[in-house]
Amino acid sequence: GSVPKAPYLELNDGHRLPQLGLGTWLGNSSQGRIKLQGHEVQQAVEWAIAAGYRHIDTARVYGTEPQVGAAIREAVRRGDVKREDLFVTTKLWNDRHARAAVVPALRESLAALDLDYVDLYLVHWPIGQFPNGSYDLTDHISTWRGMEEARRLGLARSIGLSNFNQSQIEGILAGCEVKPAVLQVEMNLNLQQESLRAYCASRGIVVTAYTPFGSLLKGGAGAGAGAGAGATRVDDPVLVEMAGRYNKTVPQIVLRYLMELGVAAIPKTITKQRVEQNIDIFDFHLTAADRAALRGLDAGLRTIAGGRWADSPQYPFERSDG
Ligand code: NDP
């Protein structure tokens, strides 16, 4: 078996979330969505479990659920890990916001994953859409009723939200029976989400940082076409000097900073050496001065703006972002 590397964050429903997980969205390139080539995601998930990851993030829309499931089957078969030691997240896509569509959508994800349950099911975006692309303005509370039913049926141990803004979360809290356990949002050096983090902390909601590298890296799938001038980059002299002092890489410094802010993070990589590097961040601490320097780099720059939905009345972000 392999040894778990990341600490756990306690959720408001009694479950616990491994603080570092593996993302599995292959991202967008300038040519559009990147196509799955072969078994790259399955391989990355197998490397990750062997390296001590216990938390895997996927979504119906990524197309990676079958590879995530195959990797879990293989790791369990080899005796590296037991299913109950893993934390698997998937997400409800925008075209299934109708209350009665939620449980069937999750059953489709479970079939693709070949699992009996997921640990966390998230409403992927606060934006409902019909298959033809027009907006489905189902209110968020009725979608949430479907999420609560999924939890009641044991198909999802925990339920939560992604890309909801503060007032949209307030709407859920005002009408829910089961509180969201997690909010997954973009968070990185260039978008540190201070007020949303404080709000979630005050409501007992754990935050997971997606796109944890934001626009730090040039050229990668998550490089952030939307974030241009003003973004701190991986070759920034302050970051390079800081990483050198800890004998770590700049991406490791960024992930460590997120850990010290008390959020979970789900960096994506399909490169073995990076899979291992990204979880090798639990053997050091940043000094208060370095944390303050990193905090000072917050530029409010969003990488994933969902700009194609900017005309939806449910669009969650400041419209100037996209
Ligand atoms: P990330 O910030 O995780 O960046 C991924 C990119 O960084 C890839 O190009 C990867 O390259 C590269 N990379 C990873 N580690 C390193 C390293 N140590 N050194 C150098 N380069 C590195 O972006 P994502 O947008 O993928 O976000 C992470 C995950 O968050 C997604 O995969 C998905 O699971 C989730 N997500 C959720 C969203 C939501 O709406 N809820 C939206 C967006 C993401 P390579 O793979 O080639 O090694």
Boltz pocket constraint, residues with backbone or C-beta under 6 A from the ligand:
constraints:
  - pocket:
      binder: B
      contacts: [[A, 22], [A, 23], [A, 24], [A, 25], [A, 26], [A, 27], [A, 57], [A, 58], [A, 124], [A, 162], [A, 163], [A, 184], [A, 185], [A, 209], [A, 210], [A, 211], [A, 212], [A, 213], [A, 214], [A, 217], [A, 219], [A, 220], [A, 221], [A, 222], [A, 223], [A, 251], [A, 252], [A, 266], [A, 267], [A, 268], [A, 269], [A, 270], [A, 271], [A, 274], [A, 277], [A, 278], [A, 304]]
      max_distance: 6.0
